[in-house]
Amino acid sequence: MLENEALRHVREHLGVPHYTSFFELVLFVESFFECEGNKEIRQCPLCQNFYAISLLNAAGLPLNEAKGIYWLREAASQGFPKAQYNLSRHYEDGLGVTQDFGKAYELCEAAAAQGYDDAVSRLPYIRRKHRSHLAMMKTAEQLGSDDR
C-alpha cells in the first residue's frame, strides 16, 4: 500500500478531513489510541502500524520505543505485511528490541509471502545475514566446548 493510500485510509477511518496536515493527523491518531473506548481504531493493523511508526520515528510525537514496538507487534500479529516488514527491520538492527536475525528473517519472510515488495527484495539479504549469524554461533559453541 502506498504511503498516500495509508494516510488516506487512516484519515477516512478516523473521520479526519483530507486537508488535515500530517502532524495534526498523528495527534488525532494518538488521541484515538490513548482512549480505550476506540476498539475499532485500536484493532486496525494499518492504524496500528501508522501509530507505531510515528512513535518510533518521533514523527509528530515524542520518541517512545516501547509503545511503538508494542503497536508494531500488534499489527504484525494480525498479518499486516508492512508491519511485519517494519518489525523485522527492528529485530535485524536491534532497535527497541534485542537483535534477533531469526525473528527478523521469519517476519520478513511472512511479509514477502504476501507480496510486500520491500520484504521480497530484502529477504535474500536477511537470509544470508541469518545464516552467517548461525554459523558464528555454532563456531562459538564449538570453541566453548573445546575449552572444557
C-alpha positions in Angstrom: 0.0 0.0 0.0 1.4 3.4 -1.0 2.0 5.9 1.7 -0.6 8.2 0.3 -3.1 5.3 0.4 -2.2 4.6 4.0 -2.7 8.2 5.0 -6.0 8.3 3.2 -7.1 5.1 5.0 -6.2 6.5 8.4 -7.9 9.8 7.6 -11.1 8.0 6.5 -11.0 5.6 9.3 -10.8 8.4 11.9 -13.2 10.7 10.0 -10.5 13.3 9.7 -10.8 15.9 6.8 -8.5 15.3 3.9 -6.8 18.8 4.4 -5.5 17.8 7.8 -1.8 18.1 8.0 0.4 15.0 8.7 1.3 16.3 12.2 -2.4 17.0 13.0 -3.2 13.5 11.8 -0.6 12.0 14.0 -2.1 13.8 17.0 -5.6 12.6 16.1 -4.3 9.0 15.9 -2.6 9.4 19.3 -5.8 10.6 20.9 -7.7 7.6 19.4 -5.1 5.2 20.6 -4.9 6.7 24.1 -8.7 6.3 24.5 -9.6 2.7 25.5 -13.1 3.1 24.0 -11.9 3.2 20.4 -11.6 -0.5 19.9 -12.2 -0.4 16.1 -9.4 2.1 15.5 -7.1 0.3 18.0 -7.6 -3.0 16.2 -7.0 -1.7 12.7 -3.5 -3.0 11.7 -2.9 -0.1 9.3 -3.7 2.4 12.0 -1.6 0.5 14.5 1.4 0.5 12.1 0.9 4.2 11.4 0.9 5.0 15.1 3.8 2.7 15.8 6.0 4.3 13.1 5.0 7.8 14.3 6.2 6.8 17.8 9.4 5.1 16.7 10.5 7.9 14.4 9.3 10.7 16.6 7.2 11.9 13.7 5.0 14.4 15.3 5.1 12.6 18.7 7.8 12.1 21.3 10.0 9.1 20.7 8.6 6.1 22.5 10.2 2.8 21.5 8.4 0.6 23.9 4.9 1.8 22.9 5.9 1.9 19.2 7.2 -1.7 19.3 4.0 -2.8 21.1 1.8 -1.4 18.4 4.1 -2.7 15.6 3.8 -6.2 17.2 0.0 -5.9 17.4 -0.2 -5.0 13.6 2.3 -7.7 12.6 0.4 -10.3 14.6 -2.6 -9.6 12.5 -0.6 -10.5 9.4 -0.2 -6.9 8.1 2.8 -7.2 5.8 4.1 -3.6 6.2 4.1 -4.1 10.0 5.8 -7.5 9.7 8.5 -5.9 7.5 8.9 -2.9 9.8 9.2 -5.1 12.8 11.7 -7.4 11.0 14.0 -4.3 10.4 13.9 -3.5 14.1 14.9 -7.1 15.0 17.6 -7.1 12.3 19.1 -3.9 13.7 18.3 -4.4 17.4 16.3 -1.1 17.5 13.9 -1.2 20.5 14.2 -4.9 20.7 17.0 -7.4 21.3 18.7 -8.1 18.0 17.4 -11.4 16.6 18.2 -12.4 13.0 15.9 -15.4 13.3 12.8 -13.3 14.1 13.9 -10.7 11.5 14.0 -13.5 8.9 10.7 -15.0 10.0 8.8 -11.7 9.9 10.4 -10.6 6.6 9.6 -14.0 5.1 5.9 -13.6 6.2 5.7 -10.2 4.6 7.4 -11.4 1.4 5.0 -14.3 1.2 2.2 -11.7 0.9 4.0 -10.0 -1.9 5.2 -6.9 0.1 7.9 -5.6 -2.3 10.3 -4.3 0.3 10.3 -7.6 2.0 10.7 -9.6 -1.2 13.8 -7.6 -2.1 15.3 -7.7 1.4 14.7 -11.3 2.2 17.8 -12.7 0.4 20.0 -10.3 2.4 18.4 -11.2 5.7 18.7 -14.9 4.9 22.5 -14.5 4.3 22.8 -12.5 7.5 20.8 -15.1 9.5 22.9 -18.0 8.1 26.1 -16.1 8.8 25.0 -15.4 12.4 24.0 -19.0 12.9 27.4 -20.2 11.7 29.2 -17.8 14.0 27.1 -19.0 17.0 27.9 -22.6 16.1 31.6 -21.8 15.9 31.5 -20.0 19.2 29.7 -23.0 20.8 32.3 -25.4 19.4 35.1 -23.2 20.7 33.4 -23.1 24.1 33.1 -26.9 24.2 36.8 -27.3 23.2 37.8 -25.4 26.3 36.2 -28.0 28.6 
